[in-house]
Amino acid sequence: MLLRSIETFLRAHAMPATKFGRLAAQDPRFVLDLRMGRVPRHDTEMRTRAWMQGYDAGTADAALAESEEMA
C-alpha cells in the first residue's frame, strides 16, 4: 500500500507530508489527499515509489561520501 510506504518514509526521514508531496509529486497536498482516501493512478504510484528509492539511494551516497571525507 503506497500510503503505508510513504508514512514509513516520512518517519524515517523526519520529513513533513507537504514537503514530500512537493518533491515527489509536485503537489503539496498529495499525502494529505491520500490520507483522506485519494487513490493515485498506477503511473503516479510507480513514480512516487521510484522517487522514494532514489531519495534513499541519494541519502546513502551522501552519507558514504561524508564518511570518506572524514577518514
N, CA, C and O atoms as a Maestro MAE file, in Angstrom:
{
 s_m_m2io_version
 :::
 2.0.0
}

f_m_ct {
 s_m_title
 :::
 protein
 m_atom[284] {
  # First column is atom index #
  i_m_mmod_type
  r_m_x_coord
  r_m_y_coord
  r_m_z_coord
  i_m_residue_number
  s_m_chain_name
  s_m_pdb_residue_name
  s_m_pdb_atom_name
  i_m_atomic_number
  :::
  1 25 0.840 -1.172 0.000 1 A "MET " " N  " 7
  2 3 0.000 0.000 0.000 1 A "MET " " CA " 6
  3 2 0.895 1.250 0.000 1 A "MET " " C  " 6
  4 15 1.787 1.381 0.838 1 A "MET " " O  " 8
  5 25 0.653 2.141 -0.925 2 A "LEU " " N  " 7
  6 3 1.502 3.313 -1.105 2 A "LEU " " CA " 6
  7 2 1.518 4.201 0.135 2 A "LEU " " C  " 6
  8 15 2.587 4.633 0.568 2 A "LEU " " O  " 8
  9 25 0.370 4.475 0.704 3 A "LEU " " N  " 7
  10 3 0.323 5.376 1.854 3 A "LEU " " CA " 6
  11 2 1.163 4.847 3.005 3 A "LEU " " C  " 6
  12 15 1.858 5.621 3.663 3 A "LEU " " O  " 8
  13 25 1.114 3.561 3.259 4 A "ARG " " N  " 7
  14 3 1.911 2.974 4.346 4 A "ARG " " CA " 6
  15 2 3.401 3.168 4.076 4 A "ARG " " C  " 6
  16 15 4.160 3.490 4.990 4 A "ARG " " O  " 8
  17 25 3.823 2.973 2.829 5 A "SER " " N  " 7
  18 3 5.232 3.180 2.464 5 A "SER " " CA " 6
  19 2 5.631 4.635 2.654 5 A "SER " " C  " 6
  20 15 6.721 4.927 3.145 5 A "SER " " O  " 8
  21 25 4.758 5.537 2.269 6 A "ILE " " N  " 7
  22 3 5.050 6.964 2.416 6 A "ILE " " CA " 6
  23 2 5.150 7.336 3.890 6 A "ILE " " C  " 6
  24 15 6.068 8.056 4.282 6 A "ILE " " O  " 8
  25 25 4.226 6.858 4.704 7 A "GLU " " N  " 7
  26 3 4.252 7.179 6.138 7 A "GLU " " CA " 6
  27 2 5.552 6.677 6.770 7 A "GLU " " C  " 6
  28 15 6.141 7.368 7.602 7 A "GLU " " O  " 8
  29 25 5.997 5.492 6.386 8 A "THR " " N  " 7
  30 3 7.263 4.952 6.893 8 A "THR " " CA " 6
  31 2 8.425 5.837 6.452 8 A "THR " " C  " 6
  32 15 9.320 6.138 7.242 8 A "THR " " O  " 8
  33 25 8.406 6.249 5.199 9 A "PHE " " N  " 7
  34 3 9.435 7.126 4.650 9 A "PHE " " CA " 6
  35 2 9.460 8.456 5.405 9 A "PHE " " C  " 6
  36 15 10.531 8.949 5.759 9 A "PHE " " O  " 8
  37 25 8.302 9.027 5.646 10 A "LEU " " N  " 7
  38 3 8.226 10.306 6.344 10 A "LEU " " CA " 6
  39 2 8.823 10.212 7.744 10 A "LEU " " C  " 6
  40 15 9.558 11.103 8.170 10 A "LEU " " O  " 8
  41 25 8.510 9.137 8.456 11 A "ARG " " N  " 7
  42 3 9.068 8.953 9.801 11 A "ARG " " CA " 6
  43 2 10.585 8.754 9.738 11 A "ARG " " C  " 6
  44 15 11.326 9.330 10.535 11 A "ARG " " O  " 8
  45 25 11.037 7.938 8.791 12 A "ALA " " N  " 7
  46 3 12.461 7.623 8.692 12 A "ALA " " CA " 6
  47 2 13.303 8.852 8.359 12 A "ALA " " C  " 6
  48 15 14.454 8.951 8.783 12 A "ALA " " O  " 8
  49 25 12.735 9.777 7.608 13 A "HIS " " N  " 7
  50 3 13.478 10.958 7.169 13 A "HIS " " CA " 6
  51 2 13.035 12.242 7.862 13 A "HIS " " C  " 6
  52 15 13.496 13.329 7.513 13 A "HIS " " O  " 8
  53 25 12.143 12.119 8.842 14 A "ALA " " N  " 7
  54 3 11.625 13.283 9.570 14 A "ALA " " CA " 6
  55 2 11.219 14.392 8.598 14 A "ALA " " C  " 6
  56 15 11.586 15.556 8.758 14 A "ALA " " O  " 8
  57 25 10.458 13.993 7.595 15 A "MET " " N  " 7
  58 3 10.045 14.923 6.544 15 A "MET " " CA " 6
  59 2 8.557 15.228 6.675 15 A "MET " " C  " 6
  60 15 7.753 14.314 6.855 15 A "MET " " O  " 8
  61 25 8.183 16.495 6.588 16 A "PRO " " N  " 7
  62 3 6.757 16.836 6.611 16 A "PRO " " CA " 6
  63 2 6.040 16.317 5.359 16 A "PRO " " C  " 6
  64 15 6.634 16.220 4.285 16 A "PRO " " O  " 8
  65 25 4.781 15.992 5.514 17 A "ALA " " N  " 7
  66 3 3.987 15.458 4.400 17 A "ALA " " CA " 6
  67 2 3.922 16.424 3.223 17 A "ALA " " C  " 6
  68 15 3.956 16.002 2.067 17 A "ALA " " O  " 8
  69 25 3.829 17.711 3.512 18 A "THR " " N  " 7
  70 3 3.721 18.683 2.415 18 A "THR " " CA " 6
  71 2 5.016 18.786 1.625 18 A "THR " " C  " 6
  72 15 4.990 18.962 0.407 18 A "THR " " O  " 8
  73 25 6.148 18.677 2.310 19 A "LYS " " N  " 7
  74 3 7.436 18.711 1.601 19 A "LYS " " CA " 6
  75 2 7.570 17.474 0.711 19 A "LYS " " C  " 6
  76 15 8.015 17.565 -0.433 19 A "LYS " " O  " 8
  77 25 7.180 16.321 1.249 20 A "PHE " " N  " 7
  78 3 7.222 15.097 0.455 20 A "PHE " " CA " 6
  79 2 6.370 15.256 -0.800 20 A "PHE " " C  " 6
  80 15 6.823 14.962 -1.907 20 A "PHE " " O  " 8
  81 25 5.160 15.714 -0.626 21 A "GLY " " N  " 7
  82 3 4.266 15.881 -1.769 21 A "GLY " " CA " 6
  83 2 4.829 16.829 -2.806 21 A "GLY " " C  " 6
  84 15 4.727 16.575 -4.006 21 A "GLY " " O  " 8
  85 25 5.424 17.923 -2.351 22 A "ARG " " N  " 7
  86 3 6.005 18.910 -3.264 22 A "ARG " " CA " 6
  87 2 7.175 18.292 -4.044 22 A "ARG " " C  " 6
  88 15 7.290 18.491 -5.253 22 A "ARG " " O  " 8
  89 25 8.034 17.548 -3.354 23 A "LEU " " N  " 7
  90 3 9.207 16.975 -4.002 23 A "LEU " " CA " 6
  91 2 8.875 15.764 -4.873 23 A "LEU " " C  " 6
  92 15 9.386 15.635 -5.985 23 A "LEU " " O  " 8
  93 25 8.027 14.886 -4.369 24 A "ALA " " N  " 7
  94 3 7.763 13.625 -5.064 24 A "ALA " " CA " 6
  95 2 6.691 13.723 -6.136 24 A "ALA " " C  " 6
  96 15 6.767 13.031 -7.152 24 A "ALA " " O  " 8
  97 25 5.689 14.578 -5.923 25 A "ALA " " N  " 7
  98 3 4.549 14.611 -6.843 25 A "ALA " " CA " 6
  99 2 4.190 16.013 -7.326 25 A "ALA " " C  " 6
  100 15 3.193 16.200 -8.024 25 A "ALA " " O  " 8
  101 25 5.004 16.994 -6.953 26 A "GLN " " N  " 7
  102 3 4.727 18.395 -7.308 26 A "GLN " " CA " 6
  103 2 3.339 18.828 -6.835 26 A "GLN " " C  " 6
  104 15 2.673 19.642 -7.473 26 A "GLN " " O  " 8
  105 25 2.924 18.264 -5.706 27 A "ASP " " N  " 7
  106 3 1.611 18.550 -5.138 27 A "ASP " " CA " 6
  107 2 1.720 18.513 -3.611 27 A "ASP " " C  " 6
  108 15 1.757 17.430 -3.027 27 A "ASP " " O  " 8
  109 25 1.771 19.667 -2.964 28 A "PRO " " N  " 7
  110 3 1.935 19.662 -1.510 28 A "PRO " " CA " 6
  111 2 0.802 18.964 -0.760 28 A "PRO " " C  " 6
  112 15 0.989 18.580 0.394 28 A "PRO " " O  " 8
  113 25 -0.355 18.789 -1.373 29 A "ARG " " N  " 7
  114 3 -1.477 18.110 -0.720 29 A "ARG " " CA " 6
  115 2 -1.527 16.613 -1.027 29 A "ARG " " C  " 6
  116 15 -2.459 15.931 -0.599 29 A "ARG " " O  " 8
  117 25 -0.559 16.100 -1.747 30 A "PHE " " N  " 7
  118 3 -0.573 14.711 -2.197 30 A "PHE " " CA " 6
  119 2 -0.782 13.732 -1.033 30 A "PHE " " C  " 6
  120 15 -1.701 12.914 -1.075 30 A "PHE " " O  " 8
  121 25 0.048 13.807 -0.013 31 A "VAL " " N  " 7
  122 3 -0.061 12.872 1.119 31 A "VAL " " CA " 6
  123 2 -1.351 13.118 1.892 31 A "VAL " " C  " 6
  124 15 -2.029 12.175 2.300 31 A "VAL " " O  " 8
  125 25 -1.682 14.370 2.086 32 A "LEU " " N  " 7
  126 3 -2.917 14.684 2.810 32 A "LEU " " CA " 6
  127 2 -4.135 14.112 2.074 32 A "LEU " " C  " 6
  128 15 -5.054 13.583 2.699 32 A "LEU " " O  " 8
  129 25 -4.131 14.224 0.746 33 A "ASP " " N  " 7
  130 3 -5.226 13.657 -0.046 33 A "ASP " " CA " 6
  131 2 -5.244 12.129 0.048 33 A "ASP " " C  " 6
  132 15 -6.315 11.528 0.134 33 A "ASP " " O  " 8
  133 25 -4.068 11.501 0.032 34 A "LEU " " N  " 7
  134 3 -4.019 10.038 0.189 34 A "LEU " " CA " 6
  135 2 -4.601 9.632 1.539 34 A "LEU " " C  " 6
  136 15 -5.331 8.646 1.641 34 A "LEU " " O  " 8
  137 25 -4.271 10.397 2.566 35 A "ARG " " N  " 7
  138 3 -4.805 10.103 3.901 35 A "ARG " " CA " 6
  139 2 -6.329 10.225 3.942 35 A "ARG " " C  " 6
  140 15 -6.989 9.586 4.761 35 A "ARG " " O  " 8
  141 25 -6.875 11.046 3.057 36 A "MET " " N  " 7
  142 3 -8.333 11.240 3.001 36 A "MET " " CA " 6
  143 2 -9.010 10.265 2.033 36 A "MET " " C  " 6
  144 15 -10.221 10.344 1.824 36 A "MET " " O  " 8
  145 25 -8.240 9.352 1.446 37 A "GLY " " N  " 7
  146 3 -8.839 8.329 0.608 37 A "GLY " " CA " 6
  147 2 -8.536 8.421 -0.876 37 A "GLY " " C  " 6
  148 15 -9.002 7.585 -1.650 37 A "GLY " " O  " 8
  149 25 -7.771 9.415 -1.288 38 A "ARG " " N  " 7
  150 3 -7.416 9.529 -2.714 38 A "ARG " " CA " 6
  151 2 -6.677 8.268 -3.156 38 A "ARG " " C  " 6
  152 15 -5.822 7.756 -2.432 38 A "ARG " " O  " 8
  153 25 -7.006 7.778 -4.328 39 A "VAL " " N  " 7
  154 3 -6.338 6.614 -4.897 39 A "VAL " " CA " 6
  155 2 -5.557 7.091 -6.115 39 A "VAL " " C  " 6
  156 15 -6.155 7.512 -7.106 39 A "VAL " " O  " 8
  157 25 -4.226 7.028 -6.054 40 A "PRO " " N  " 7
  158 3 -3.433 7.517 -7.176 40 A "PRO " " CA " 6
  159 2 -3.472 6.552 -8.360 40 A "PRO " " C  " 6
  160 15 -3.705 5.354 -8.199 40 A "PRO " " O  " 8
  161 25 -3.240 7.101 -9.545 41 A "ARG " " N  " 7
  162 3 -3.132 6.242 -10.714 41 A "ARG " " CA " 6
  163 2 -1.870 5.395 -10.602 41 A "ARG " " C  " 6
  164 15 -0.950 5.724 -9.853 41 A "ARG " " O  " 8
  165 25 -1.841 4.310 -11.351 42 A "HIS " " N  " 7
  166 3 -0.702 3.379 -11.297 42 A "HIS " " CA " 6
  167 2 0.609 4.099 -11.615 42 A "HIS " " C  " 6
  168 15 1.607 3.895 -10.924 42 A "HIS " " O  " 8
  169 25 0.619 4.931 -12.643 43 A "ASP " " N  " 7
  170 3 1.834 5.650 -13.023 43 A "ASP " " CA " 6
  171 2 2.300 6.576 -11.901 43 A "ASP " " C  " 6
  172 15 3.499 6.681 -11.642 43 A "ASP " " O  " 8
  173 25 1.379 7.233 -11.248 44 A "THR " " N  " 7
  174 3 1.723 8.133 -10.143 44 A "THR " " CA " 6
  175 2 2.326 7.334 -8.995 44 A "THR " " C  " 6
  176 15 3.307 7.764 -8.388 44 A "THR " " O  " 8
  177 25 1.757 6.194 -8.699 45 A "GLU " " N  " 7
  178 3 2.292 5.350 -7.627 45 A "GLU " " CA " 6
  179 2 3.703 4.881 -7.969 45 A "GLU " " C  " 6
  180 15 4.584 4.901 -7.110 45 A "GLU " " O  " 8
  181 25 3.926 4.466 -9.198 46 A "MET " " N  " 7
  182 3 5.251 3.980 -9.599 46 A "MET " " CA " 6
  183 2 6.293 5.111 -9.552 46 A "MET " " C  " 6
  184 15 7.424 4.894 -9.116 46 A "MET " " O  " 8
  185 25 5.915 6.304 -9.996 47 A "ARG " " N  " 7
  186 3 6.839 7.445 -9.941 47 A "ARG " " CA " 6
  187 2 7.170 7.797 -8.496 47 A "ARG " " C  " 6
  188 15 8.316 8.114 -8.177 47 A "ARG " " O  " 8
  189 25 6.175 7.743 -7.630 48 A "THR " " N  " 7
  190 3 6.382 8.070 -6.214 48 A "THR " " CA " 6
  191 2 7.294 7.048 -5.561 48 A "THR " " C  " 6
  192 15 8.205 7.415 -4.818 48 A "THR " " O  " 8
  193 25 7.064 5.781 -5.827 49 A "ARG " " N  " 7
  194 3 7.935 4.729 -5.271 49 A "ARG " " CA " 6
  195 2 9.367 4.877 -5.788 49 A "ARG " " C  " 6
  196 15 10.321 4.718 -5.027 49 A "ARG " " O  " 8
  197 25 9.515 5.177 -7.064 50 A "ALA " " N  " 7
  198 3 10.851 5.367 -7.649 50 A "ALA " " CA " 6
  199 2 11.540 6.570 -7.013 50 A "ALA " " C  " 6
  200 15 12.744 6.532 -6.757 50 A "ALA " " O  " 8
  201 25 10.785 7.635 -6.758 51 A "TRP " " N  " 7
  202 3 11.361 8.825 -6.127 51 A "TRP " " CA " 6
  203 2 11.859 8.490 -4.725 51 A "TRP " " C  " 6
  204 15 12.943 8.923 -4.333 51 A "TRP " " O  " 8
  205 25 11.073 7.718 -3.964 52 A "MET " " N  " 7
  206 3 11.489 7.349 -2.612 52 A "MET " " CA " 6
  207 2 12.760 6.498 -2.656 52 A "MET " " C  " 6
  208 15 13.666 6.694 -1.846 52 A "MET " " O  " 8
  209 25 12.828 5.567 -3.588 53 A "GLN " " N  " 7
  210 3 14.027 4.732 -3.705 53 A "GLN " " CA " 6
  211 2 15.237 5.572 -4.094 53 A "GLN " " C  " 6
  212 15 16.331 5.366 -3.569 53 A "GLN " " O  " 8
  213 25 15.050 6.505 -4.998 54 A "GLY " " N  " 7
  214 3 16.138 7.384 -5.397 54 A "GLY " " CA " 6
  215 2 16.588 8.285 -4.265 54 A "GLY " " C  " 6
  216 15 17.781 8.550 -4.118 54 A "GLY " " O  " 8
  217 25 15.650 8.757 -3.468 55 A "TYR " " N  " 7
  218 3 15.974 9.608 -2.323 55 A "TYR " " CA " 6
  219 2 16.792 8.817 -1.310 55 A "TYR " " C  " 6
  220 15 17.783 9.321 -0.781 55 A "TYR " " O  " 8
  221 25 16.384 7.582 -1.038 56 A "ASP " " N  " 7
  222 3 17.124 6.741 -0.106 56 A "ASP " " CA " 6
  223 2 18.527 6.471 -0.626 56 A "ASP " " C  " 6
  224 15 19.488 6.500 0.144 56 A "ASP " " O  " 8
  225 25 18.658 6.211 -1.917 57 A "ALA " " N  " 7
  226 3 19.970 5.959 -2.510 57 A "ALA " " CA " 6
  227 2 20.830 7.215 -2.429 57 A "ALA " " C  " 6
  228 15 22.022 7.134 -2.132 57 A "ALA " " O  " 8
  229 25 20.236 8.366 -2.688 58 A "GLY " " N  " 7
  230 3 20.966 9.625 -2.599 58 A "GLY " " CA " 6
  231 2 21.421 9.915 -1.184 58 A "GLY " " C  " 6
  232 15 22.522 10.425 -0.976 58 A "GLY " " O  " 8
  233 25 20.585 9.596 -0.212 59 A "THR " " N  " 7
  234 3 20.933 9.796 1.190 59 A "THR " " CA " 6
  235 2 22.083 8.868 1.571 59 A "THR " " C  " 6
  236 15 23.009 9.276 2.273 59 A "THR " " O  " 8
  237 25 22.023 7.635 1.113 60 A "ALA " " N  " 7
  238 3 23.094 6.679 1.416 60 A "ALA " " CA " 6
  239 2 24.392 7.113 0.749 60 A "ALA " " C  " 6
  240 15 25.457 7.019 1.360 60 A "ALA " " O  " 8
  241 25 24.324 7.585 -0.490 61 A "ASP " " N  " 7
  242 3 25.515 8.050 -1.199 61 A "ASP " " CA " 6
  243 2 26.132 9.250 -0.495 61 A "ASP " " C  " 6
  244 15 27.354 9.339 -0.375 61 A "ASP " " O  " 8
  245 25 25.296 10.174 -0.027 62 A "ALA " " N  " 7
  246 3 25.790 11.356 0.679 62 A "ALA " " CA " 6
  247 2 26.458 10.961 1.996 62 A "ALA " " C  " 6
  248 15 27.494 11.521 2.351 62 A "ALA " " O  " 8
  249 25 25.883 10.013 2.715 63 A "ALA " " N  " 7
  250 3 26.468 9.567 3.975 63 A "ALA " " CA " 6
  251 2 27.803 8.879 3.731 63 A "ALA " " C  " 6
  252 15 28.744 9.059 4.504 63 A "ALA " " O  " 8
  253 25 27.893 8.097 2.670 64 A "LEU " " N  " 7
  254 3 29.141 7.419 2.333 64 A "LEU " " CA " 6
  255 2 30.213 8.436 1.964 64 A "LEU " " C  " 6
  256 15 31.352 8.324 2.419 64 A "LEU " " O  " 8
  257 25 29.869 9.413 1.156 65 A "ALA " " N  " 7
  258 3 30.826 10.443 0.759 65 A "ALA " " CA " 6
  259 2 31.306 11.228 1.980 65 A "ALA " " C  " 6
  260 15 32.487 11.558 2.082 65 A "ALA " " O  " 8
  261 25 30.395 11.525 2.900 66 A "GLU " " N  " 7
  262 3 30.758 12.261 4.106 66 A "GLU " " CA " 6
  263 2 31.721 11.453 4.968 66 A "GLU " " C  " 6
  264 15 32.690 11.998 5.497 66 A "GLU " " O  " 8
  265 25 31.458 10.160 5.111 67 A "SER " " N  " 7
  266 3 32.335 9.331 5.936 67 A "SER " " CA " 6
  267 2 33.706 9.177 5.287 67 A "SER " " C  " 6
  268 15 34.710 9.077 5.992 67 A "SER " " O  " 8
  269 25 33.766 9.155 3.958 68 A "GLU " " N  " 7
  270 3 35.066 9.061 3.276 68 A "GLU " " CA " 6
  271 2 35.859 10.348 3.427 68 A "GLU " " C  " 6
  272 15 37.087 10.309 3.511 68 A "GLU " " O  " 8
  273 25 35.173 11.497 3.464 69 A "GLU " " N  " 7
  274 3 35.860 12.774 3.636 69 A "GLU " " CA " 6
  275 2 36.485 12.877 5.020 69 A "GLU " " C  " 6
  276 15 37.548 13.476 5.183 69 A "GLU " " O  " 8
  277 25 35.825 12.294 6.014 70 A "MET " " N  " 7
  278 3 36.324 12.373 7.390 70 A "MET " " CA " 6
  279 2 37.501 11.427 7.619 70 A "MET " " C  " 6
  280 15 38.284 11.627 8.547 70 A "MET " " O  " 8
  281 25 37.628 10.419 6.797 71 A "ALA " " N  " 7
  282 3 38.689 9.403 7.005 71 A "ALA " " CA " 6
  283 2 40.034 9.901 6.545 71 A "ALA " " C  " 6
  284 15 41.027 9.180 6.646 71 A "ALA " " O  " 8
  :::
 }
 m_bond[283] {
  # First column is bond index #
  i_m_from
  i_m_to
  i_m_order
  :::
  1 1 2 1
  2 2 3 1
  3 3 4 2
  4 3 5 1
  5 5 6 1
  6 6 7 1
  7 7 8 2
  8 7 9 1
  9 9 10 1
  10 10 11 1
  11 11 12 2
  12 11 13 1
  13 13 14 1
  14 14 15 1
  15 15 16 2
  16 15 17 1
  17 17 18 1
  18 18 19 1
  19 19 20 2
  20 19 21 1
  21 21 22 1
  22 22 23 1
  23 23 24 2
  24 23 25 1
  25 25 26 1
  26 26 27 1
  27 27 28 2
  28 27 29 1
  29 29 30 1
  30 30 31 1
  31 31 32 2
  32 31 33 1
  33 33 34 1
  34 34 35 1
  35 35 36 2
  36 35 37 1
  37 37 38 1
  38 38 39 1
  39 39 40 2
  40 39 41 1
  41 41 42 1
  42 42 43 1
  43 43 44 2
  44 43 45 1
  45 45 46 1
  46 46 47 1
  47 47 48 2
  48 47 49 1
  49 49 50 1
  50 50 51 1
  51 51 52 2
  52 51 53 1
  53 53 54 1
  54 54 55 1
  55 55 56 2
  56 55 57 1
  57 57 58 1
  58 58 59 1
  59 59 60 2
  60 59 61 1
  61 61 62 1
  62 62 63 1
  63 63 64 2
  64 63 65 1
  65 65 66 1
  66 66 67 1
  67 67 68 2
  68 67 69 1
  69 69 70 1
  70 70 71 1
  71 71 72 2
  72 71 73 1
  73 73 74 1
  74 74 75 1
  75 75 76 2
  76 75 77 1
  77 77 78 1
  78 78 79 1
  79 79 80 2
  80 79 81 1
  81 81 82 1
  82 82 83 1
  83 83 84 2
  84 83 85 1
  85 85 86 1
  86 86 87 1
  87 87 88 2
  88 87 89 1
  89 89 90 1
  90 90 91 1
  91 91 92 2
  92 91 93 1
  93 93 94 1
  94 94 95 1
  95 95 96 2
  96 95 97 1
  97 97 98 1
  98 98 99 1
  99 99 100 2
  100 99 101 1
  101 101 102 1
  102 102 103 1
  103 103 104 2
  104 103 105 1
  105 105 106 1
  106 106 107 1
  107 107 108 2
  108 107 109 1
  109 109 110 1
  110 110 111 1
  111 111 112 2
  112 111 113 1
  113 113 114 1
  114 114 115 1
  115 115 116 2
  116 115 117 1
  117 117 118 1
  118 118 119 1
  119 119 120 2
  120 119 121 1
  121 121 122 1
  122 122 123 1
  123 123 124 2
  124 123 125 1
  125 125 126 1
  126 126 127 1
  127 127 128 2
  128 127 129 1
  129 129 130 1
  130 130 131 1
  131 131 132 2
  132 131 133 1
  133 133 134 1
  134 134 135 1
  135 135 136 2
  136 135 137 1
  137 137 138 1
  138 138 139 1
  139 139 140 2
  140 139 141 1
  141 141 142 1
  142 142 143 1
  143 143 144 2
  144 143 145 1
  145 145 146 1
  146 146 147 1
  147 147 148 2
  148 147 149 1
  149 149 150 1
  150 150 151 1
  151 151 152 2
  152 151 153 1
  153 153 154 1
  154 154 155 1
  155 155 156 2
  156 155 157 1
  157 157 158 1
  158 158 159 1
  159 159 160 2
  160 159 161 1
  161 161 162 1
  162 162 163 1
  163 163 164 2
  164 163 165 1
  165 165 166 1
  166 166 167 1
  167 167 168 2
  168 167 169 1
  169 169 170 1
  170 170 171 1
  171 171 172 2
  172 171 173 1
  173 173 174 1
  174 174 175 1
  175 175 176 2
  176 175 177 1
  177 177 178 1
  178 178 179 1
  179 179 180 2
  180 179 181 1
  181 181 182 1
  182 182 183 1
  183 183 184 2
  184 183 185 1
  185 185 186 1
  186 186 187 1
  187 187 188 2
  188 187 189 1
  189 189 190 1
  190 190 191 1
  191 191 192 2
  192 191 193 1
  193 193 194 1
  194 194 195 1
  195 195 196 2
  196 195 197 1
  197 197 198 1
  198 198 199 1
  199 199 200 2
  200 199 201 1
  201 201 202 1
  202 202 203 1
  203 203 204 2
  204 203 205 1
  205 205 206 1
  206 206 207 1
  207 207 208 2
  208 207 209 1
  209 209 210 1
  210 210 211 1
  211 211 212 2
  212 211 213 1
  213 213 214 1
  214 214 215 1
  215 215 216 2
  216 215 217 1
  217 217 218 1
  218 218 219 1
  219 219 220 2
  220 219 221 1
  221 221 222 1
  222 222 223 1
  223 223 224 2
  224 223 225 1
  225 225 226 1
  226 226 227 1
  227 227 228 2
  228 227 229 1
  229 229 230 1
  230 230 231 1
  231 231 232 2
  232 231 233 1
  233 233 234 1
  234 234 235 1
  235 235 236 2
  236 235 237 1
  237 237 238 1
  238 238 239 1
  239 239 240 2
  240 239 241 1
  241 241 242 1
  242 242 243 1
  243 243 244 2
  244 243 245 1
  245 245 246 1
  246 246 247 1
  247 247 248 2
  248 247 249 1
  249 249 250 1
  250 250 251 1
  251 251 252 2
  252 251 253 1
  253 253 254 1
  254 254 255 1
  255 255 256 2
  256 255 257 1
  257 257 258 1
  258 258 259 1
  259 259 260 2
  260 259 261 1
  261 261 262 1
  262 262 263 1
  263 263 264 2
  264 263 265 1
  265 265 266 1
  266 266 267 1
  267 267 268 2
  268 267 269 1
  269 269 270 1
  270 270 271 1
  271 271 272 2
  272 271 273 1
  273 273 274 1
  274 274 275 1
  275 275 276 2
  276 275 277 1
  277 277 278 1
  278 278 279 1
  279 279 280 2
  280 279 281 1
  281 281 282 1
  282 282 283 1
  283 283 284 2
  :::
 }
}
